């Protein structure tokens, strides 16, 4: 997830419920807050701009 955080504004805030879930000793409980966090991150990742290298055939 570290790679994608730079492409999603507010990533750490959005992912906080999921990050807390992965802490050592935390009981795995999937709730509405975590579902909303997961769905919002998914949506932002698929709608984020796609970054590619220039092809060299066009201008910069």
C-alpha positions in Angstrom: 0.0 0.0 0.0 3.0 2.3 0.5 3.4 2.7 -3.2 -0.1 3.8 -3.9 -0.4 6.3 -1.0 1.3 9.0 -3.1 -1.5 8.8 -5.8 -4.5 9.0 -3.4 -5.0 12.2 -1.5 -5.7 11.6 2.2 -4.6 7.9 1.9 -3.4 7.6 5.5 -6.7 9.0 6.8 -8.8 6.8 4.6 -6.8 3.7 5.4 -6.7 4.2 9.2 -9.5 1.8 10.0 -7.8 -0.9 8.0 -4.4 -0.1 9.4 -5.8 -0.4 13.0 -7.2 -3.8 12.0 -3.7 -5.1 11.2 -2.1 -4.2 14.5 -0.6 -7.0 16.6 -3.1 -8.4 19.1 -6.1 -6.7 17.3 -9.1 -9.0 16.9 -10.2 -9.2 13.3 -13.6 -7.6 13.2 -14.9 -6.4 9.9 -17.4 -3.6 10.5 -19.2 -0.9 8.6 -16.4 1.7 9.1 -13.8 -0.7 7.7 -16.1 -1.6 4.8 -16.5 2.1 3.9 -12.8 2.7 4.1 -12.1 -0.3 1.9 -14.7 0.7 -0.7 -13.5 4.3 -0.8 -9.9 3.3 -1.2 -10.8 1.0 -4.0 -12.8 3.7 -5.8 -10.0 6.2 -5.5 -7.4 3.8 -6.8 -9.3 2.9 -9.9 -10.2 6.5 -10.6 -6.7 7.9 -9.9 -4.7 9.3 -12.8 -2.6 6.6 -14.6 1.1 7.6 -14.8 3.1 6.4 -17.7 6.5 7.0 -19.1 6.6 9.3 -22.2 6.8 7.3 -25.5 9.4 9.6 -27.0 7.3 10.1 -30.2 5.5 13.3 -28.9 6.5 16.4 -27.0 6.8 16.7 -23.3 
